Amino acid sequence: MADKVKKRIKRLAITTTTIAAFAAMAYLLGWSSVLTVKSVEIIGTTAQPAILAQFENDEVLPQVGQKLARVDPRAIERSLSKLDWLSTAEVSRNWISKQISIAVTERVAVAKALTPENSMVNFDISGVIFKPTSSRQLQGQDMLPIVSTAGDSKADLSGVVKLLQQLPEDLQYLIQDLRQISVTKSGDILMQTRINQLPVEINWGGVQQLEQKSSILIALLKLPENNEVRQVDLSQPSAPVVK
């Protein structure tokens, strides 16, 4: 009988201790001032006000004095994903330093265009369209080649995006040396760039068969007789023209 009582007392003590430990941990994480945010760091951009405004709009703004356990890094990252001028964002919470670190990477523009709404947008190397926001992005606008359209600018910009997205790695240098992209009324995409340090115009035609056209261009540029090429017409991939 005495042994049973002792076992019950022991189990009760263990249960009580466990509950007390959980309660203490819950208090420490959720209510105690011991584990509160001491600092919030945003690195990778000068446009911190734009980021903070987005946090406030989504009600996820981390603040000094806030309980660390109540900061949701994933919610903050989801908020940052709405900012098209950022390419990456990572949020971390350090329980030792009690710091919230927000590291972002800005998109780097390779071209710009005017939208039907008369606002300026940029393209990055992957073809993503974004609105320049940070001082770094805004300062480089005058140096960017422009995408001009002669027809339905919305559809034309979509075509340019598709071209940039599907351009293979072997032809990425065409974007790095890009001077201008224009879209004709018939939908042909004309790219002015540099090859072997010489100005070249490439007529890609429409956005169809871009993979085939890229392969043809790579093959043509490998031929010795095309070392000083100035014009390439790929609008008819079965009969490309090189000048």
Helices and strands as residue ranges (DSSP letters): H 2-30, E 39-43, H 48-58, G 68-70, H 73-80, E 86-94, E 99-106, E 109-114, E 120-124, E 129-130, H 135-139, G 141-143, E 146-149, H 153-166, G 169-171, H 173-176, E 180-183, E 189-195, E 198-203, H 210-221, G 224-226, E 231-233, E 241-242
